[in-house]
Amino acid sequence: MTERLFVYGTLCDPNVRMAVFQRSIGGTPDTLHGYRKTVIAFGAHNYPIIQAAPGQHVDGLLLEVSADELARSDRYETHAYQRIQLTLASGVTAWVYCDPGDQA
């Protein structure tokens, strides 16, 4: 079964996708309206994360992954993110990692 995953940060890098998914995965540009990108500190590094923000948007890539690859992305993103389904500008519903404290 194919899963749709919208990425907007480190997983936009093809080298990171190769490391996480163990294969080359292309992506289709898409946009998520009603959210903004910010950063969180996790360990010694800052990483992108999104939060609900009316009137704003986040550009990223829509990936098609297997259920196993989606589980790999869960491990990669860790508990610092919450995976939810949202509708993108294209009309496609996809999994998106967002701020777990965000009550959108």
Buried (B, 14 or more C-beta within 10 A) or exposed (E): EEBBBBBBBBBBEEEBBEEBBEEEBEBBEBBBBBBBBEEBEEEEEEBBBBBBBEEBBBEBBBBBBEEEBBEBBBEBBEEBBBBEEBBBEEEEEBBBBBBEEBEE
